[in-house]
Amino acid sequence: MSKTVLDVGQCALDNSNITSMLKQHFDVEVQKAHSHDQALTMAKDSQPALILINRLYDANGSEGMETLKALKANETTADIPVMIVSNYADAQDAAVAAGAVQGFGKSALNTPKTIELLNSYLK
């Protein structure tokens, strides 16, 4: 049975690359959210196996950390694993401190380490 991944705040190209990699390695359905509010609604409704949030939203430059904090503060979505998608170690550290699981950067998208990291949530 396929699992759902919610991809939040990525540009079309990055969403396509992430979706392609996920589908190549896992039985998943990828949903895309463009905004903070849309992400919160979709997470509550679909209860995805994993949420991937861009560090900075492509559409308006919003901070992905705000969505992470809101998801972790809501009892309906608090237990859903969330990863920040960022190449910056300080952004990863801040996300983990705010309740996320260790994420990955776009530059590491197709590496064995990223696949192994995702395996814990999507197999």
Secondary structure, DSSP 8 states (H G I E B T S, - for coil): --EEEEEES--HHHHHHHHHHHHHHS-EEEEEE-SHHHHHHHHHHH--SEEEEESB-TTT--BHHHHHHHHHHSTTTTTS-EEEE-S-HHHHHHHHHTT----B-GGGTTSHHHHHHHHHHH-
